Amino acid sequence: MYGSPDSLGYGQLASKLAALSGAVVMLPDIPLLPIANYSGWIKASLAALQYLVSNDPPGCSGPDGHEAPIFIGGDSAGGGTALSLMLELNMNPFLLPNGKRLSGGFFFSPWTNLMCNTPEYYNHAFAKIVDRKSFKGSGEGESDGSVYVGDIMFHGKPNSNAGGFQLNSWEYVGSRKLLTDPVASPMYAQRKEIEGVGGGLPPLYFATGGSESILGDSVIFAQKAARFGVKIRMDIFEGMWHVFPMYSEGCGLGEALAPGVIALDRTAQHVRHLALYGKPFFQTAPGIPYTHHEYDHTMENREQWWGPDDAESWPAGPSDAAVEKSSSADDLKQRRKKDEAQASEEAKQKHNDEVKARDEEEREAKDEVHHTHSGPGAKSNGEAKDESRKDAESKGHVTPQFPTADPQSGNNAAGLELLAAAMLGSFSTLMAVMVLLAFTPSTLVARAMKAAGLTGNDAVGSHLCSTTAAMPLLSGHAVGSP
């Protein structure tokens, strides 16, 4: 196993996530194989999380001064360990101090199936296709008549990849029996582990490549978890390889990798929206994960696919615009005031529309009654109502009478005004609660704390406490495996 907070670009990844989300990001330096196996990973990760929960970073606090919300995430093998830790906490919530619960999770290409037997190991195996007639380049060095498909991260043959990965996973858990353990190998989790004993898993976000070898690890887990009530968004990026968000800067080509940038933006949006509002930025149908297949909108002819308006607005769609990226305290305060004012105006307009509709209905009803009972010998409206009621009582049907207001006295309008005041009062209270879920930003940037009891546990991250959410990001790869 390899990977650490100070290698392979994980420090830079943490800084990007901190800057985009406004959260403190802690990278625990946990012991990997052969020093420690699965149980050691979980123990070390739990110790780091317990430390983070018990020690809010300076200047960070949650809504109304409460503890900051906690998220956990990871990529590849680290993503699988992060999911295992979430399932363990779901079964044993007492492991976190003071009854603390995780607010959410995010995962980049997590390795959740230690059996390594999903179809993508074969369907998405890296391959070179040679066709000099179809792929002929127009200039020197542009093309040798070949293209590459599949997961570029793993060049082995399907049997070799799957077999090698399984040997590593066997060493990771220490027993072949544990390859399908519902916690150690999260893809095998069932209702017991997913629903847990304390309300189930929090909202989750997955970003995975459409061409990677372990796509099925995310798809199957997401579908199963959604079936048991978990709110999940899974973005599948067409043509992308394993852990592609790590390469969002463009692999040294001088041009950003658009899918990687979008995946990081969505991750930050997921964290930020949950921290601010306590609910995910996406909507799901019961039992179904929100699955979005992401095509590269930077490709030629994209306007013919999506339309010019959508192409011009890329990459920000309606969901992305829901949460601003700004970590400025003034911007957040202004946005909250604007949202509150807009909500108040909408409530007033809705009330006015309802009053107008009721008045119109009353006028129409009055006109209809007047028209029906006009003429010589016609009964008054009151007489007609009394006679109708007596007739109903004689048949055993009693219609309850409610106090009515004289339309000409203004009492009816006054009653509606009192009702409107009560409605607006309730709405204002709700908005106040929502506003209290916001955060006080700051711009503290520093290398973070050390996880208690772990040797060399540098928690690397950027402290941009705009939403004051805190999250450990678990990394980890096996040589020749995810």
JONORPE-V101509 format. One record per residue. N is the residue number from 0. NEAR is the number of other ideal C-beta (glycine too) atoms within 12 Angstrom. Layout:
# JONORPE-V101509
n,near
N,NEAR
N,NEAR
This chain:
# JONORPE-V101509
n,near
0,33
1,22
2,37
3,27
4,36
5,19
6,20
7,22
8,26
9,39
10,29
11,27
12,41
13,44
14,28
15,32
16,49
17,45
18,29
19,37
20,49
21,46
22,52
23,49
24,52
25,50
26,48
27,51
28,37
29,45
30,30
31,32
32,29
33,15
34,16
35,25
36,30
37,38
38,25
39,24
40,40
41,34
42,25
43,34
44,46
45,36
46,31
47,44
48,44
49,28
50,29
51,42
52,35
53,21
54,24
55,28
56,36
57,18
58,23
59,41
60,25
61,30
62,28
63,17
64,13
65,20
66,27
67,39
68,42
69,44
70,45
71,49
72,54
73,51
74,48
75,46
76,51
77,47
78,46
79,52
80,57
81,45
82,53
83,45
84,44
85,52
86,45
87,35
88,37
89,38
90,25
91,18
92,24
93,18
94,28
95,29
96,21
97,15
98,13
99,27
100,30
101,41
102,41
103,45
104,49
105,55
106,52
107,51
108,51
109,50
110,51
111,48
112,41
113,45
114,31
115,40
116,27
117,31
118,19
119,36
120,35
121,23
122,21
123,34
124,28
125,28
126,22
127,16
128,16
129,16
130,14
131,13
132,10
133,12
134,18
135,15
136,15
137,8
138,7
139,7
140,7
141,11
142,19
143,16
144,15
145,18
146,20
147,20
148,22
149,32
150,35
151,26
152,31
153,36
154,20
155,23
156,17
157,26
158,15
159,21
160,34
161,33
162,20
163,25
164,41
165,30
166,23
167,33
168,41
169,27
170,27
171,40
172,34
173,21
174,18
175,18
176,14
177,23
178,28
179,25
180,31
181,29
182,33
183,38
184,40
185,45
186,40
187,30
188,37
189,22
190,19
191,16
192,32
193,34
194,21
195,31
196,19
197,20
198,17
199,30
200,41
201,40
202,39
203,49
204,49
205,51
206,48
207,50
208,44
209,34
210,30
211,44
212,46
213,51
214,44
215,33
216,45
217,48
218,32
219,31
220,45
221,43
222,25
223,35
224,44
225,30
226,23
227,28
228,25
229,41
230,34
231,43
232,39
233,44
234,46
235,32
236,40
237,25
238,28
239,38
240,37
241,42
242,44
243,41
244,49
245,39
246,34
247,34
248,21
249,17
250,16
251,10
252,10
253,8
254,14
255,23
256,29
257,29
258,41
259,38
260,34
261,34
262,45
263,44
264,39
265,43
266,48
267,44
268,42
269,49
270,49
271,47
272,40
273,40
274,44
275,39
276,30
277,26
278,22
279,33
280,34
281,33
282,19
283,27
284,14
285,13
286,17
287,22
288,35
289,30
290,25
291,29
292,19
293,35
294,25
295,27
296,28
297,24
298,17
299,10
300,13
301,20
302,17
303,12
304,17
305,21
306,13
307,14
308,10
309,18
310,22
311,14
312,18
313,27
314,33
315,21
316,24
317,13
318,24
319,30
320,17
321,24
322,37
323,29
324,32
325,23
326,33
327,18
328,23
329,15
330,19
331,31
332,19
333,16
334,27
335,28
336,17
337,16
338,24
339,24
340,17
341,15
342,22
343,23
344,17
345,17
346,26
347,20
348,16
349,18
350,26
351,19
352,15
353,19
354,24
355,16
356,15
357,22
358,18
359,14
360,14
361,22
362,16
363,14
364,16
365,18
366,15
367,14
368,22
369,16
370,13
371,14
372,21
373,15
374,9
375,6
376,8
377,14
378,17
379,14
380,23
381,14
382,15
383,18
384,18
385,16
386,16
387,20
388,18
389,15
390,15
391,16
392,15
393,11
394,11
395,8
396,12
397,12
398,15
399,9
400,12
401,7
402,9
403,14
404,18
405,15
406,19
407,10
408,11
409,12
410,15
411,22
412,20
413,15
414,21
415,24
416,19
417,17
418,18
419,24
420,17
421,16
422,22
423,24
424,17
425,16
426,23
427,20
428,15
429,18
430,26
431,19
432,17
433,21
434,27
435,21
436,29
437,35
438,40
439,29
440,33
441,24
442,21
443,23
444,24
445,23
446,23
447,40
448,30
449,23
450,34
451,21
452,17
453,31
454,16
455,20
456,29
457,25
458,41
459,36
460,40
461,34
462,35
463,40
464,37
465,42
466,49
467,44
468,53
469,51
470,51
471,49
472,54
473,51
474,49
475,45
476,37
477,35
478,19
479,25
480,37
481,52
